[in-house]
Amino acid sequence: MEKIPGICGCKVLSMVVLFIFYLNIISAQCSSRMSQPPLEFHVQNFKNEFRRISLSILFGIITGLLCAFLFALLVRCFIKYINSTPILRGPVVFYLRIPSKTLKSALSNEPQLLGSSPSGKYYKAVLDNGLTVAVKRLELFDDSSQSKATKKKIQQELKALSCLRHRNLMSLRAYVRESSGYSLVYDYVPTGSLEDVTKRARENQLELTWEIRLRIAVGIVKGLHYLHFTCDPKRLHYNLKPSNVILDAEFKPRLADCGLATVIPSFCRAASGYNAPECIQNCRYTDKSDVFSFGVILGALLTGRDPLDPFFGEASSGGSLGQWLRHLQQVGEAREALDKSILGEEMEEGEMLMAVRIAVVCLSDMPADRPSSDELVSMLTQLNSF
């Protein structure tokens, strides 16, 4: 069979078209490959991109930490500002029966002077609502010379002292900050202090039986026990003496000026016949120093003598109340030290001689040799039923 020339021409044309199309494809692929960057360029580009991402993450972390630190600092400063204690200028009252305005008005007038001491003066003030209060004015510093931190510390200490609650303690009811110090407000007790009562007893204006004297001693020790063992943190009195022991109508004692040495440090530096040897020598004060002061008070209750009496300055007395009592006990003449006005029944005399032994051990020169207030409560309550 003969081949048709037209059909052969179509096949040839088709092959030529396919060949040209294939050449175009190959050419396009070659040109595409030639236009792509080399492998080194890809590696370098990847490194640059990785470095950029890493630095971005690092800067983000640092910025986040810095912002978090600044935010925490701002929150801390805000909380500290909220919780900071402002310096209160007006009367600060802890007792609902004392109105602030009434108290300020009563203190601005001239209240009745009850007495004075090296640390301040005592007044009697009557408020508009009829309540009678005792005011102690501490005038030992210049308010303008105190720093803000010192004023806040004193304010916090006074607030802590107002929280002390015991039947043998005088509670701080209010205080007023003044230009020259503070006015501290307490309950008014008309009987007066142990100093006033013992002075009247020496002048035969008042009879103090052994039962009353022992009741006073037990109450003082119970007040010290509360300060030394019940309070958290433990507190010391620092200035225990008869003028700071207030007696009610039934001669139950209440300790005043508790812990004021934390407000006025000069309290623990003032030498007197009631301070322990370590306080005078190096101003070191512990709970055993309070016990020494109690020993002097107990000795004064037993003997009826003032520890500051010139009698104790004589060589024959040993130089102090404690040394005199110790000497009489050693020679077996402790009975000679007892106040003749309280000598009575044989049983009471035995209790008093036991009390002399307790006073002598409280007046030991070494603090470690003195009993604690906890031990003293047990010792004294065994002498009688309290």
C-alpha positions in Angstrom: 0.0 0.0 0.0 1.3 3.4 -0.9 1.8 6.0 1.8 -0.1 9.1 1.6 2.3 12.2 1.4 -0.1 14.4 3.5 -0.1 12.0 6.4 3.6 11.7 6.5 4.0 15.5 6.5 1.7 15.8 9.5 3.7 13.3 11.5 6.9 15.2 10.7 5.4 18.5 11.7 4.1 17.0 14.9 7.5 15.7 15.8 9.1 19.0 15.1 6.6 20.8 17.4 7.2 18.3 20.2 10.9 18.7 19.8 10.7 22.5 20.0 8.4 22.2 23.1 10.8 19.9 24.7 13.7 22.2 24.0 11.7 25.1 25.5 11.1 23.1 28.7 14.8 22.1 29.0 15.8 25.7 28.3 13.4 27.0 31.0 14.7 24.5 33.5 18.2 25.4 32.8 17.5 29.1 33.1 15.7 28.5 36.4 18.6 26.5 37.8 21.0 29.1 36.7 18.9 31.9 38.5 18.9 30.1 41.9 21.6 31.2 44.5 24.4 28.8 45.3 24.3 26.5 48.5 26.6 28.8 50.5 24.1 31.6 50.2 21.4 29.4 51.7 23.6 28.5 54.7 24.6 32.0 55.4 21.0 33.2 55.1 19.9 30.5 57.6 22.6 31.6 60.1 21.5 35.2 59.8 17.9 34.3 60.3 18.7 32.1 63.3 20.8 34.8 64.9 18.1 37.4 64.4 15.4 35.1 66.0 17.7 34.2 68.9 18.5 37.9 69.7 14.8 38.7 69.5 14.0 36.0 72.0 16.8 37.1 74.3 15.8 40.7 74.2 12.2 39.7 74.8 13.2 37.7 77.9 15.4 40.5 79.3 12.6 43.0 78.7 10.0 40.8 80.3 12.2 40.2 83.4 13.0 43.9 83.7 9.3 44.8 83.5 8.4 42.1 86.0 11.0 43.4 88.5 9.9 47.0 88.1 6.2 45.9 88.6 7.1 43.9 91.7 9.1 46.9 93.1 6.1 49.2 92.5 3.7 46.7 94.2 6.1 46.4 97.2 6.4 50.1 97.6 2.7 50.5 97.3 2.0 47.9 100.0 4.7 49.4 102.2 3.1 52.8 101.9 -0.3 51.3 102.7 1.0 49.5 105.7 3.2 52.3 107.0 2.4 53.7 110.3 1.5 57.4 110.1 2.7 59.7 112.8 -0.4 60.5 114.8 -0.5 64.1 116.2 -3.8 64.1 118.1 -4.7 62.1 121.1 -4.4 58.3 120.5 -7.1 56.6 122.6 -7.3 52.9 123.4 -10.3 53.1 125.8 -13.8 53.8 124.5 -14.8 55.8 127.6 -12.2 58.4 126.8 -13.3 60.8 124.0 -10.4 62.4 122.1 -11.7 65.9 122.2 -12.6 65.7 125.9 -9.1 64.4 126.7 -7.4 67.1 124.8 -9.5 69.7 126.5 -8.8 68.3 129.9 -5.0 68.2 129.3 -4.9 71.7 128.0 -6.2 73.0 131.3 -4.1 72.8 134.5 -4.8 69.4 136.0 -4.1 68.6 139.6 -0.5 67.7 140.3 -0.1 64.4 142.2 3.6 64.1 142.3 6.8 64.1 140.3 9.8 61.9 139.5 13.0 62.3 137.4 11.1 61.0 134.4 8.1 63.2 134.6 5.1 64.6 136.6 1.9 62.9 137.6 -1.5 64.6 137.3 -5.1 64.0 138.0 -7.6 65.1 135.3 -11.4 64.9 135.2 -12.9 64.6 131.8 -16.2 66.2 130.7 -18.0 62.8 131.0 -17.0 62.5 134.7 -14.2 60.0 134.2 -11.1 60.6 136.3 -7.8 59.6 134.8 -4.2 59.8 135.9 -1.8 61.5 133.5 2.0 61.1 133.4 3.8 63.7 131.4 7.2 62.7 130.1 9.3 65.8 129.3 12.7 64.4 128.4 13.3 65.4 124.9 12.8 67.9 122.1 10.2 66.7 119.6 11.8 68.7 116.8 15.1 66.9 117.3 13.6 63.4 116.8 13.7 61.7 113.4 10.6 60.4 111.8 11.7 56.8 112.3 12.2 57.5 116.0 8.8 59.0 116.4 7.2 55.9 114.6 9.1 53.5 116.9 7.9 55.3 120.0 4.4 55.3 118.7 4.6 51.5 118.0 6.0 50.8 121.4 3.2 52.8 123.1 0.6 50.9 121.1 2.2 47.6 122.2 2.2 48.7 125.8 -1.5 49.5 125.5 -2.2 45.8 124.7 -0.8 44.6 128.0 -3.8 43.3 130.0 -3.5 41.8 133.5 -5.2 42.6 136.8 -1.8 43.4 138.3 -0.8 45.9 135.6 -1.8 49.5 134.9 -3.2 49.6 131.4 -2.2 52.5 129.1 -5.6 54.0 128.1 -4.4 56.8 125.8 -1.5 59.1 125.0 -0.9 62.5 123.5 2.3 63.5 121.6 3.4 67.0 122.6 6.2 69.3 121.6 8.4 68.3 124.6 7.3 64.7 125.1 4.3 62.5 125.7 1.3 62.5 128.1 0.4 59.0 129.1 -3.2 58.4 130.4 -3.9 55.6 132.9 -6.8 54.7 135.2 -6.9 56.9 138.3 -6.5 54.9 141.6 -7.3 57.1 144.7 -5.4 54.9 147.2 -2.1 56.0 145.7 1.2 54.2 145.3 3.0 51.7 147.5 5.5 54.5 148.3 2.6 56.7 149.6 1.1 53.9 151.7 4.4 52.8 153.3 5.2 56.4 154.1 1.9 56.7 155.9 2.5 53.4 157.7 5.9 54.7 159.0 4.1 57.8 160.3 1.6 55.6 162.0 -1.3 57.0 159.9 -2.1 53.6 158.4 -1.9 50.0 159.6 -0.3 47.5 157.2 -0.8 44.0 158.5 1.4 41.1 157.4 -1.5 39.7 155.4 -1.8 43.0 153.4 2.0 43.2 152.9 2.1 39.6 151.6 -0.9 40.3 149.3 1.0 43.2 147.8 4.2 41.1 147.3 2.2 38.2 145.6 0.4 40.7 143.3 3.7 42.3 142.3 5.3 38.9 141.5 2.2 37.8 139.5 2.5 41.0 137.4 6.2 40.3 136.7 5.3 36.7 135.8 2.8 38.0 133.2 5.5 40.2 131.7 8.3 37.6 131.8 6.4 34.4 130.8 3.0 35.2 129.3 3.7 38.2 127.0 4.9 37.4 123.5 7.5 38.7 123.1 8.7 38.7 126.7 8.7 42.2 128.3 10.7 43.6 131.2 9.5 46.3 133.6 12.9 48.1 133.9 11.8 50.5 136.6 10.2 48.6 139.4 10.0 50.6 142.6 7.3 51.5 145.2 6.3 54.7 143.3 5.4 52.5 140.3 3.3 50.1 142.3 -0.3 51.4 142.5 -2.6 50.0 145.2 -6.4 49.9 144.9 -8.9 50.1 147.8 -8.2 46.5 148.7 -4.4 47.0 148.6 -4.1 44.9 145.4 -1.1 46.1 143.5 -0.9 47.1 139.8 2.4 47.8 138.2 2.8 51.1 136.4 5.4 52.4 133.9 5.8 48.8 132.5 8.4 48.8 129.7 8.7 52.6 129.3 12.5 52.1 129.1 11.8 51.0 125.5 10.4 54.5 124.9 12.8 56.4 127.2 16.2 54.4 127.5 17.4 56.7 130.3 15.0 54.8 132.6 17.4 51.9 132.9 20.4 54.2 133.5 19.0 56.0 136.5 20.7 54.7 139.6 18.5 54.1 142.7 18.3 51.7 145.6 16.1 49.4 143.6 18.4 48.8 140.7 20.4 45.6 140.4 24.2 45.8 140.4 24.5 44.8 136.7 22.3 47.7 135.8 24.5 50.3 137.5 27.8 48.7 136.4 27.1 48.1 132.7 23.4 48.9 132.1 22.7 45.2 131.4 19.1 44.5 132.2 17.3 41.1 132.3 14.3 39.6 133.9 16.5 38.8 136.9 17.1 42.5 137.3 13.3 42.9 137.8 13.6 40.1 140.4 16.3 42.1 142.3 14.0 45.2 142.3 11.2 43.0 143.7 13.6 41.7 146.4 14.2 45.3 147.6 10.5 45.9 147.7 9.9 42.7 149.6 12.7 43.6 152.1 11.1 47.0 152.6 7.7 45.4 153.3 9.2 43.1 155.8 11.4 45.6 157.7 9.3 48.8 157.3 12.5 50.6 156.3 13.1 52.7 153.3 16.0 51.2 151.2 17.4 54.7 150.7 17.5 55.3 154.5 20.9 56.7 155.6 21.0 53.8 158.0 22.0 51.4 155.2 24.9 53.7 154.4 26.6 53.0 157.7 29.3 50.3 158.0 27.4 48.4 160.7 24.5 47.8 158.3 26.6 46.4 155.5 25.9 49.2 153.0 22.5 48.2 151.6 19.2 46.6 152.6 20.2 43.3 151.0 23.5 43.0 152.7 22.0 43.9 156.1 19.3 41.2 155.7 21.9 38.7 154.5 24.1 39.4 157.5 21.2 39.0 160.0 20.2 35.8 158.4 23.7 34.3 158.6 24.0 35.1 162.3 20.5 33.8 163.0 19.0 37.2 163.9 16.6 37.7 161.0 13.8 38.3 163.4 15.5 41.6 164.4 15.0 42.9 160.9 11.2 42.5 160.9 8.9 45.5 161.4 7.8 45.4 165.0 4.3 46.7 164.0 3.6 43.4 162.2 5.0 40.9 164.7 2.0 38.9 166.0 1.1 35.3 166.0 3.8 32.6 165.8 2.6 31.3 162.5 2.8 34.7 160.9 6.3 35.2 162.2 7.4 31.9 160.6 6.0 33.1 157.3 7.8 36.4 157.6 11.1 34.7 158.3 10.6 32.5 155.2 9.9 35.7 153.3 13.2 37.1 154.6 15.0 34.2 153.0 13.2 34.7 149.7 14.1 38.4 149.8 17.8 37.6 150.5 18.0 35.2 147.5 16.3 37.7 145.3 19.0 40.3 146.3 21.9 38.0 145.2 24.7 39.9 143.5 24.8 37.4 140.6 21.7 37.2 138.4 22.0 33.5 138.0 21.6 33.0 141.8 18.2 34.8 141.8 14.9 32.9 141.3 12.7 33.6 138.3 9.3 35.3 138.7 7.7 31.9 137.9 9.5 30.3 140.9 8.7 33.3 143.1 5.0 32.9 142.5 5.2 29.4 143.8 7.4 30.4 146.8 5.2 33.2 148.0 1.8 31.6 147.4 2.9 28.7 149.6 3.3 31.1 152.5 -0.5 31.7 152.5 -3.6 30.9 150.4 -3.9 33.3 147.4 
